């Protein structure tokens, strides 16, 4: 039997190399917001507070994924809200995996059960991302460590070792930074997984309305805490903890917080974001009114021209899911050299 995981990882690597050498012109990474409904109301997240249009049907999502695939992309992340609220999520996941796409779904984990995880694993290979922000319940989030979920994930991983992998997504604020190490070590000691660590981003003022970003300056890290976060991540990596972003990301992130570095956002070029109503987005925060079905018919130059007018001043936001693909494509050799250490 063909190992689906190896096929998907090989195709992902080939798509990146083709983009590096200009063989394909499409994105290397796509964020698909399957629904904006959510059963949580975390303080830093605007999803439950924002106005939203009705979700498009899964058949339309499948058509979008096929178009993305035809552009050469092999990496898709399915977000919410909470994607497991939709009963037809499995149909979208199966379609992505049937196309041998690297399929990553991000969930708060509250609705996961054995039947659902068995279904996910049955499709071939999936990367399941679970949000967790503290060992105990943080004041700003409903996503805390749950031993019963870890045991369930252990069971599924043991049964399907090559069909499912796990990533834990941790959003760091000035309230939970001290919990980061014990949280990661607790999970790491119980489950084979990796971690995505990202500092909180606040909107610039209370009147701004974004899809994800709330106004929460009281949670933001200052320069000293950013230095501490960087030091903590270096130590974790030296101890064999698998952190998703390479060291070079945290090196530049630290400089960005000190206003000593900026980067060119390549939204709708190296990566796309698509909202729950099928419109193109500027990353995960800013809406456009452009239907993806119209956008995909445009030339690359016209795509960029149409999206640029929606960008805001703050679009240099330094999110790892967007910075990393950009950096890898623009600096492939440097990305490899500095994967495990800082510049």
C-alpha positions in Angstrom: 0.0 0.0 0.0 1.3 3.5 -1.0 2.2 5.6 2.1 -0.1 8.6 1.7 1.9 10.7 4.1 5.1 10.3 2.0 3.3 11.1 -1.2 1.8 14.3 0.3 5.1 15.5 1.8 7.0 14.8 -1.4 4.4 16.8 -3.4 4.6 19.7 -0.9 8.4 19.8 -1.3 8.1 19.7 -5.1 5.6 22.6 -5.2 7.9 24.8 -3.1 10.8 24.1 -5.4 8.7 24.9 -8.4 7.7 28.2 -6.9 11.3 29.0 -6.0 12.4 28.5 -9.6 9.3 30.2 -11.1 7.9 27.0 -12.7 4.5 27.8 -11.1 3.2 31.3 -10.3 0.4 30.3 -7.8 0.5 30.4 -4.0 2.5 28.0 -1.9 0.1 28.3 1.1 -3.6 28.9 1.4 -5.8 29.7 4.4 -9.4 28.6 4.0 -11.9 30.0 6.6 -14.5 27.2 6.4 -16.8 29.0 8.8 -16.7 32.0 11.1 -19.0 30.5 13.6 -17.3 29.6 16.9 -18.4 28.1 20.2 -15.7 30.1 22.1 -15.4 33.8 22.7 -11.7 34.4 23.4 -10.8 38.0 24.3 -8.0 38.4 21.8 -10.1 37.0 18.9 -12.7 39.0 17.0 -14.3 36.1 15.3 -17.3 35.9 17.6 -17.6 39.7 17.6 -17.4 40.4 13.9 -20.2 40.6 11.4 -20.1 37.7 8.9 -21.8 36.5 5.8 -23.3 33.0 5.5 -20.9 30.1 4.8 -20.7 28.9 1.3 -21.6 25.2 0.7 -18.9 22.6 0.8 -19.4 21.9 -3.0 -18.2 25.5 -3.7 -15.3 25.0 -1.3 -14.3 21.8 -3.2 -14.3 23.8 -6.4 -12.1 26.5 -4.8 -9.6 23.8 -3.6 -9.5 22.3 -7.1 -8.7 25.7 -8.6 -6.0 26.3 -5.9 -4.5 22.8 -6.7 -4.5 23.7 -10.4 -2.4 26.8 -9.6 0.3 24.5 -8.2 -0.5 24.9 -4.4 -0.1 21.8 -2.2 -0.5 23.3 1.3 -3.9 24.3 2.7 -4.9 25.2 6.3 -8.6 25.1 7.2 -9.6 27.5 9.9 -12.7 28.9 11.6 -14.2 30.1 13.8 -14.4 26.5 14.7 -14.4 24.3 11.6 -15.8 21.2 13.4 -19.1 23.0 13.9 -19.9 22.2 10.3 -21.1 18.6 9.8 -19.7 18.6 6.2 -16.1 19.3 7.2 -15.1 15.7 6.4 -16.2 16.2 2.8 -13.8 19.1 2.4 -10.9 17.3 4.1 -11.4 14.2 2.0 -11.3 16.3 -1.2 -8.1 18.0 -0.2 -6.4 14.8 0.8 -7.6 13.0 -2.4 -5.7 15.7 -4.3 -2.6 14.8 -2.2 -2.5 18.2 -0.6 -0.8 18.9 2.8 -4.0 19.4 4.8 -3.8 21.2 8.1 -6.9 21.9 10.1 -6.9 24.2 13.2 -9.5 23.6 15.9 -10.0 24.5 19.6 -10.5 20.8 20.2 -13.7 21.1 22.2 -15.8 19.1 19.8 -13.2 16.4 18.9 -14.3 12.8 19.7 -13.1 9.4 18.8 -15.5 9.0 15.9 -14.5 12.3 14.3 -10.8 11.6 14.7 -11.2 8.1 13.2 -13.0 9.8 10.2 -10.2 12.3 9.8 -7.5 9.5 9.9 -9.4 7.4 7.4 -8.8 9.9 4.6 -5.1 9.2 4.4 -3.0 11.8 6.1 -3.9 15.0 8.0 -2.2 17.5 10.3 -4.5 18.4 13.2 -3.8 21.7 14.9 -5.2 22.2 18.4 -5.3 25.6 20.1 -4.3 25.6 23.8 -3.3 28.8 25.7 -2.6 27.5 29.3 -2.5 24.6 31.7 -5.3 26.1 33.7 -8.1 28.2 32.1 -6.5 31.6 31.1 -8.6 34.7 31.8 -8.4 35.7 28.1 -9.1 32.3 26.5 -11.3 29.2 26.7 -8.5 27.0 25.3 -6.8 25.2 28.2 -4.9 21.9 28.6 -7.3 18.9 28.9 -5.8 15.6 29.9 -8.8 13.6 28.5 -8.2 15.1 25.0 -4.5 14.2 25.1 -5.3 10.6 26.0 -7.7 10.5 23.0 -5.1 11.9 20.7 -2.6 9.4 22.0 -5.0 6.5 21.2 -5.7 7.7 17.6 -1.9 8.3 16.9 -1.1 4.8 18.1 -3.8 3.3 15.9 -2.9 5.5 12.8 0.8 6.4 13.2 1.2 7.5 9.5 -2.2 9.0 9.0 -2.3 11.9 11.5 0.1 14.3 13.1 -0.5 17.0 15.7 0.5 20.6 16.2 -0.5 22.6 19.3 -1.0 26.3 18.6 -0.2 28.5 21.6 -0.9 32.2 21.5 1.4 34.1 23.9 0.4 37.1 26.0 1.9 38.8 29.0 -0.3 36.7 31.2 0.7 33.2 30.0 4.3 33.5 29.0 5.4 32.0 32.3 3.2 29.0 31.7 4.7 28.3 28.2 7.5 25.9 29.3 5.4 23.8 31.8 2.6 23.6 29.2 4.8 22.5 26.4 6.7 20.0 28.5 3.4 18.5 29.9 2.1 17.9 26.4 5.5 16.9 24.9 6.0 14.2 27.6 2.6 12.6 26.7 2.2 13.0 23.0 4.3 13.1 19.8 3.7 16.5 18.4 5.1 19.9 17.5 4.2 23.4 18.6 3.3 26.7 16.9 4.1 29.7 19.2 2.8 33.1 18.2 2.6 36.3 20.2 -0.8 38.0 20.5 -1.5 40.9 18.0 -3.8 43.7 19.1 -5.7 46.0 16.7 -4.5 49.6 16.7 -7.6 51.0 18.3 -10.9 49.9 19.7 -13.0 51.0 16.7 -11.1 48.8 14.2 -13.0 45.8 13.1 -11.0 42.8 11.8 -11.9 39.2 11.4 -9.4 37.9 14.0 -7.7 40.7 15.8 -9.4 42.3 18.8 -8.3 45.4 20.6 -6.3 44.0 23.5 -3.2 46.1 24.2 -3.2 44.9 27.8 -2.3 41.4 26.6 0.6 42.5 24.3 4.2 41.7 25.0 6.7 44.5 25.5 10.3 44.4 24.2 11.6 42.7 27.4 9.0 40.0 27.2 9.7 39.4 23.5 13.4 38.9 24.4 12.3 36.4 27.0 10.1 34.6 24.6 12.9 34.3 22.1 15.2 32.9 24.8 12.6 30.4 26.0 12.0 29.1 22.4 15.8 28.7 21.9 16.0 26.6 25.1 13.0 24.5 24.1 14.5 23.7 20.7 17.8 22.7 22.3 15.9 20.3 24.4 14.5 18.6 21.4 11.0 20.3 21.4 9.7 20.6 17.8 8.7 24.3 17.3 7.1 24.9 13.9 8.8 28.2 12.9 12.5 28.1 12.4 14.8 30.2 14.6 15.3 32.8 12.0 11.6 33.7 12.3 11.9 34.5 16.0 15.1 36.4 15.3 13.4 38.7 12.9 10.2 38.8 14.9 12.2 40.2 17.8 13.7 42.9 15.6 10.2 43.7 14.3 8.9 44.3 17.8 11.8 46.7 18.3 10.8 48.5 15.0 14.2 47.5 13.5 12.8 45.3 10.7 9.9 45.3 8.3 8.9 42.8 5.6 7.0 43.0 2.3 3.7 41.3 2.6 3.1 39.0 -0.3 -0.5 38.3 0.2 -2.4 37.0 -2.9 1.0 36.1 -4.4 2.8 33.6 -2.3 -0.2 32.9 -0.2 -3.9 33.3 -0.4 -6.6 33.7 2.3 -10.3 32.9 1.5 -13.1 33.9 3.8 -16.2 31.8 4.7 -18.3 33.5 2.0 -15.8 32.7 -0.8 -14.2 36.1 -1.0 -10.5 36.8 -1.1 -8.9 38.3 2.0 -5.8 40.2 2.8 -4.3 37.6 5.1 -6.6 36.5 7.9 -7.8 39.9 9.0 -8.9 42.2 6.2 -11.8 41.5 3.9 -12.1 42.4 0.2 -15.3 42.2 -1.8 -13.6 40.1 -4.6 -15.1 36.6 -5.1 -12.4 34.0 -5.4 -14.0 32.7 -8.6 -13.4 36.1 -10.3 -10.0 36.6 -8.7 -8.5 33.4 -9.9 -9.3 34.3 -13.5 -7.1 37.4 -13.3 -3.4 37.4 -14.2 -0.9 37.5 -11.4 -0.2 41.2 -11.9 -3.9 42.1 -11.8 -4.5 40.0 -8.7 -1.9 42.0 -6.8 -3.2 45.3 -8.1 -6.8 44.5 -7.1 -5.8 43.4 -3.6 -3.3 46.1 -2.8 -5.9 48.8 -2.5 -7.4 46.9 0.5 -4.2 46.8 2.5 -3.9 48.8 5.7 -0.9 50.4 7.3 -0.6 47.7 9.9 -0.5 44.9 7.3 3.2 44.3 8.3 1.9 42.2 11.1 4.5 39.4 11.2 2.3 36.3 11.4 4.4 33.1 11.1 2.0 31.3 8.7 2.6 34.2 6.2 6.2 35.2 6.9 7.6 31.7 6.7 6.5 30.8 3.2 7.5 34.2 2.0 11.0 33.9 3.5 11.5 30.3 2.3 10.6 31.2 -1.3 12.7 34.4 -1.4 15.7 33.0 0.6 15.7 29.2 0.2 19.4 28.7 0.8 19.5 31.0 3.8 16.3 29.3 5.2 18.1 26.0 5.2 21.4 27.3 6.7 19.6 29.2 9.5 16.9 26.6 10.2 18.2 25.7 13.7 20.1 28.8 14.8 19.8 32.6 14.8 21.8 34.9 12.5 
